[in-house]
Amino acid sequence: FTEGKAMFKIWILAVSSILGASAVFAQDANQEFMAGQQEYLSACAACHGVAADGNGDIAAMFANRIPDLTGIAKRNNGVFPMLGVIQAIDGRAVIRGHGNPMPVFGNRFTAEANGGNALFGAEGIARGRVLELALYLQSIQE
């Protein structure tokens, strides 16, 4: 009988641990794209808008309409072109807007990482920041 009680206690502890862990995972899921969102607000929102709808504070200063970033997948037959978005952000793909390419954030992110004496290498940090931003954009598609 006491062996059964011990097993029951172990089972309760295991279930409690699993439930506790799932609460932590749920909290993390809500914050999954927070780094990318912060990157977006810092680097992109002035032109593309806080809601990524193309209505940023300085959008009216451009000759061409600023793209709505929530419709990238919709404009691409329902598929989010991850590599193309990454290349647009880091500067490998030329984006024509108001006569000039979009700001190249790959170089900026690398320079910032170099300035901070990056422990893991500026290139890796820059690529991580670009990827976080692209994942955030993927998460806000309509």
Buried (B, 14 or more C-beta within 10 A) or exposed (E): EEEEEEEEEEEEEEEEEEEEEEEEEEEEEEEEBEBBBBBBEEBBBBBBBEEBBBBBEEBEEBEEEBBBBBBBBEEEEEEBBBEBBBBBBBBEBEBEBEEEEBBBBBEBBBEBBBEEEBEEEBBEBBBBBBBBBBBBBBEBBE
